[in-house]
Amino acid sequence: MAETGKLAPLLISLDGTVMTFAKLGLIEPLLRALEHLNYTTPTPVQAEAIPAVLAGRDLMAAAQTGTGKTAGFALPLLQRLTMEGEKVTSNSVRALVLVPTRELAEQVHANISEYAEHLPLRTYAVYGGVSINPQMMKLRKGIDLLVATPGRLLDLFRQNAVKFSQLQTLVLDEADRMLDLGFADELRSIYAALPARRQTLLFSATFSDEIRLMAGQMLNDPLSVEVSPRNVAASSVKQWVVPVDKKRKPELFSHLLRKQRWKQVLVFAKTRNGVDQLVERLRGQGVNCDGIHGDKPQATRQRALDSFKAREIQILVATDVAARGLDIDDLPLVVNFDLPIVAEDYIHRIGRTGRAGATGEAISLVCADEVQLLSAIETLTRKTLPRHEEPDFVPEHRVPLTDATGQVLKKPKKPKKPKESGAKGKLGRWMDSGDTPAVAPQAKPVRKVPTFNTGPRKRKP
Ligand code: AMP
């Protein structure tokens, strides 16, 4: 379900006129679909990617979330599939789009189906967590453009349900996320099965060293497209931090929900347990909410997501499985109940709001234990996040000051009014004994850069 028409500032082409999709060389059936979707002007990533992909170039594109990158690769790809190459044969695929999560597979395929509405092409999405048999049946006729998560695709390939001899284009969407989720081995096995002569397009919101390494191995003289500064979150998202004691986070959340009359909120928690606990607590307070994480069956996850998108539920609590690429229309607010362990995930999380030219807010509830995570985020985004203390929730364990240089500037101060007994006892121990927070301080912390050749990491976030 693509939402529409409000994304890009008007792009001006070299001759001084407004850039249009027609000027980028797209064919009439695609233009008609775009008109129907109310896409009037290409976004910057589309303006760069579409001509390059049409010309058959490899691409390495860094684009912020919500910049229209799906159409950036899908439109020219659909055009090439329509205009070039042979009719797809049984069990073959002609273009493959690899995505990290099931939800993203559904979403990307939904967008692609809309763009392809007037084209004589077969498109489909396969992913794990659902029965493989219907997918095998569907693949029998051959598919022009297949969206897939790596694990399920490999299963299908090993059972001879899918062949790559006709493959002309490979797209890696959210490539960094695929590595984060431990798909390196699957990706290697998939590449090994693909024809060496092919077009490869690599999209990623963040570009780590390992992604650059992977790109070096896979891409052939790629055009590099970087439409926004690296690792900078969408400027349309107003971000701030509320310092709070860890144990009071649930209470603070409910307080802010009431006080600020939050409407629709996507909340990120670190663990599956954390998601379940918060959902249970909010439901106990009569709040209409649901949760998604890797332990839940795919159908349940999709249902919760669909209800959230349809605004049938007010609050969706999620682990990072929901963080990337999901397109939720006009989402006004993202709350980080816990900060992410990997700083790049912060950018992806808050990228769920402020999309398609709208403004949004991202609020992080941060406790003293998370100071190193906060520092890593500020370093990555090159932005010191403003702090707003909530009067009744000023933390006993002060969150040390941080800034975008990666320094933790001050040791925790004593609270203004500690209760003589309990509070002082705890804080005193923290400060006097040189106790460290649960996350051990590191200079530039948090993310170990794995090499592309190492084994898989944890699959489910
Ligand atoms: P994406 O970054 O691909 O997830 O796209 C973000 C949102 O922008 C989606 O809702 C798209 O349907 C929408 N969109 C993409 N390109 C355009 C465009 N040129 N004009 C208007 N909306 C667009």
Residues whose N, C-alpha, C, O or C-beta is under 5 A from the ligand:
A	BS01	AMP	A2 E3 T4 G5 K6 L7 A8 N38 Y39 T40 T41 P42 T43 T65 G66 T67 G68 K69 T70 A71 G325 D327 A356
